């Protein structure tokens, strides 16, 4: 008898490219998980900045609340950034999407610029994001790459780790939903699933970039270009190297680690 699939881990990333938070439970809705990528680091012209160019961003922790976010890093004083500090509208760009967000948190701009050693700004989506998923204009989107949620099967990571020859942390791939108990890459064949009372639509595979080579614990890129090099040997498609599935919630509810994952289609 096959093991039932379950939600084995749940993550959110309050600031794009910064350290994620492991959760036991969370509300979920069409925009994904609350506080997931509601803040972001940007260049002075408003263009998004990530761990691809600044791998040390993964060492910064971010703790969100309704009032703002606290950022902290090893050897640096923590800073609370209140939402009310973001008083200026700004046009920003994430992967070719241009949309309005908010800037003006001068203390946060200074903190992040000093940490990265180059002028950077700290942005907020606002109380309600103005951005939408490109292919689904009704679906709201934070500063996430292109979709509200990313799902990865634990067995898929185990398969990759075995091929690379060392254990790889799931956080390296920045999923929101981790499914245990399914076969490696079973998620590639799913189109709709249900977790708890919430249905989810599998939108498209996730193309992976050099950010996957950044170790979430050291903040350094791997010298051997792993795991991207190994992924390219067996997960390459015309769209790119794929690992994980982009997902959209079809309703709202609460997710808890341990809940059954039911494959509907």
C-alpha positions in Angstrom: 0.0 0.0 0.0 1.4 3.4 -0.9 2.1 6.0 1.7 -0.4 8.9 1.7 1.0 12.2 0.6 1.1 14.9 3.3 2.1 18.5 3.7 5.5 17.9 5.4 6.7 21.5 5.6 5.5 25.1 5.1 7.7 28.1 4.5 7.3 31.9 3.9 9.9 34.4 3.0 8.9 37.9 4.3 11.6 39.7 2.4 12.5 38.5 -1.1 15.8 36.6 -1.1 16.2 36.8 2.7 16.0 33.8 5.1 12.7 32.0 5.1 10.6 31.1 8.1 9.4 27.5 8.8 5.8 27.5 9.9 3.6 24.8 11.5 0.4 26.4 10.2 -0.7 29.4 8.2 -3.7 30.9 6.5 -3.5 30.6 2.7 -5.5 32.3 -0.1 -5.1 33.3 -3.8 -2.2 35.6 -2.9 -0.4 32.7 -1.1 0.7 32.9 2.5 0.4 36.1 4.5 3.6 38.2 4.6 5.3 36.1 1.9 7.6 38.4 0.0 5.8 41.6 1.0 9.1 43.4 1.2 12.0 43.5 -1.2 15.5 45.0 -1.8 15.8 47.1 -4.9 18.4 49.1 -6.8 18.2 52.9 -6.7 16.1 52.8 -10.0 13.6 50.4 -8.4 14.7 47.3 -10.2 14.5 44.2 -8.0 17.7 42.8 -6.3 18.0 39.2 -5.2 20.4 36.6 -3.8 21.7 36.0 -7.4 23.7 39.2 -7.1 23.9 39.4 -3.3 24.1 35.9 -1.9 24.6 37.3 1.6 21.0 38.4 1.6 20.1 34.8 2.6 21.7 35.4 6.0 19.3 38.2 6.9 16.3 37.2 9.0 13.0 39.0 8.7 10.2 38.8 11.2 6.9 40.3 9.9 3.9 41.7 11.8 0.8 43.7 10.9 2.8 46.9 11.8 6.0 46.2 9.8 9.0 43.9 9.6 12.2 43.4 11.8 15.4 42.7 9.9 18.5 41.3 11.5 21.8 39.7 10.5 24.8 38.2 12.3 26.9 41.0 14.0 24.4 43.7 13.2 21.8 45.4 15.3 18.2 44.5 14.4 16.0 47.1 12.8 12.2 47.4 13.0 10.8 48.9 9.8 7.3 50.2 10.3 4.9 50.1 7.4 4.1 53.8 7.9 7.7 54.6 7.0 6.9 53.8 3.4 5.4 57.1 2.3 6.5 57.5 -1.3 5.1 55.6 -4.3 7.7 54.1 -6.6 7.6 52.1 -9.8 9.4 48.8 -9.4 10.3 45.9 -11.7 10.4 42.2 -11.0 11.2 39.9 -13.9 9.9 42.4 -16.5 6.7 43.2 -14.5 6.5 46.9 -13.9 4.1 47.9 -11.1 3.8 50.5 -8.2 5.1 49.8 -4.7 6.2 51.9 -1.8 9.6 53.3 -0.7 10.8 55.9 1.8 12.0 53.8 4.8 15.3 55.7 5.1 16.6 53.8 8.1 16.0 50.5 6.2 17.6 51.8 3.1 20.7 52.8 5.1 20.8 49.4 7.0 20.6 47.3 3.8 23.0 49.6 1.8 25.6 49.3 4.6 25.1 45.5 4.9 25.5 45.0 1.1 28.2 47.6 0.6 26.3 49.4 -2.2 23.3 51.8 -2.4 20.0 49.8 -2.2 16.4 50.6 -1.3 14.0 48.6 0.8 10.5 48.4 -0.7 7.0 47.3 0.5 4.1 46.1 -1.6 1.7 48.2 0.4 -1.3 47.1 2.4 -2.6 45.7 -0.8 -0.4 44.7 -3.7 -1.0 46.4 -7.1 0.6 43.5 -8.9 -1.2 40.6 -10.6 -0.1 37.2 -12.0 0.8 37.8 -15.7 -1.2 34.9 -17.0 -4.0 35.2 -14.5 -4.8 38.9 -14.0 -7.4 38.2 -11.3 -4.7 36.7 -9.0 -2.9 39.1 -6.7 0.9 38.8 -6.4 3.5 40.1 -4.0 7.2 40.5 -4.9 7.4 36.7 -5.6 9.0 35.8 -8.9 5.8 35.0 -10.9 3.3 33.0 -8.9 1.9 33.1 -5.3 3.1 29.6 -4.2 5.9 27.1 -5.0 5.5 23.4 -4.3 8.3 20.8 -4.1 8.1 17.1 -3.3 10.5 15.9 -0.5 11.3 12.8 -2.6 12.3 15.1 -5.5 14.9 16.8 -3.3 16.1 13.4 -2.0 16.6 12.2 -5.6 18.6 15.3 -6.4 20.7 15.1 -3.2 21.5 11.5 -4.0 22.6 12.5 -7.6 24.7 15.4 -6.3 26.3 13.2 -3.6 25.5 15.4 -0.6 22.4 16.4 1.3 20.8 19.7 0.1 18.7 21.9 2.3 15.1 22.4 1.1 15.4 26.1 1.9 17.9 26.5 -1.0 14.9 26.1 -3.4 12.6 28.4 -1.5 9.3 26.5 -1.7 6.2 27.4 0.3 4.7 23.9 0.3 6.7 20.7 0.7 4.9 17.4 0.1 6.1 14.2 1.7 5.0 10.7 0.9 4.8 11.0 -2.9 7.2 9.6 -5.4 10.1 11.7 -6.7 8.7 14.3 -9.2 5.2 13.1 -8.8 4.2 16.7 -8.6 5.1 17.1 -12.3 2.0 15.1 -13.2 -0.5 16.9 -10.9 -2.9 19.6 -12.2 -5.1 20.0 -9.1 -4.7 19.0 -5.5 -6.4 19.6 -2.2 -4.8 20.3 1.2 -7.3 20.6 4.1 -10.3 22.3 2.6 -8.4 24.3 0.0 -8.0 23.4 -3.6 -4.8 24.3 -5.5 -4.1 24.5 -9.2 -0.7 23.6 -10.5 0.1 26.5 -12.9 3.5 25.6 -14.4 6.9 24.2 -13.6 9.4 26.5 -11.9 12.5 27.3 -13.9 15.6 27.5 -11.7 18.6 29.8 -11.7 22.0 30.3 -10.1 20.3 31.3 -6.8 19.9 27.5 -6.1 23.7 27.3 -5.9 23.7 29.6 -2.8 24.0 27.8 0.5 21.3 29.2 2.8 23.4 28.6 5.9 26.7 30.1 4.7 25.4 32.7 2.2 28.0 31.5 -0.4 27.7 30.1 -3.9 28.9 26.6 -4.4 32.3 26.3 -6.2 31.0 23.3 -8.2 27.8 25.1 -9.5 25.7 22.4 -7.7 22.9 21.6 -7.6 22.1 23.5 -10.9 24.8 21.5 -12.8 23.2 18.1 -11.9 19.7 19.4 -12.4 20.6 20.4 -15.9 21.6 16.8 -16.7 18.1 15.4 -16.2 15.6 18.3 -15.6 16.3 20.5 -18.7 13.4 21.6 -20.9 13.0 24.2 -23.7 11.8 26.6 -20.9 14.9 26.0 -18.7 16.0 23.7 -15.9 12.9 22.9 -13.8 12.5 21.9 -10.2 9.2 22.4 -8.3 5.8 23.6 -9.4 4.2 27.0 -9.3 0.8 26.8 -7.6 -2.3 29.0 -7.2 -4.8 28.5 -4.4 -8.4 28.3 -5.6 -9.9 29.4 -2.3 -8.9 30.4 1.3 -8.3 28.4 4.4 -5.7 27.2 6.9 -2.8 24.9 6.2 -1.1 22.8 8.9 1.9 20.6 8.6 0.8 17.0 8.5 -2.4 17.6 6.5 -3.2 15.1 3.8 -2.5 16.1 0.2 -5.2 14.8 -2.1 -4.4 14.6 -5.8 -7.6 15.5 -7.6 -6.3 15.5 -11.2 
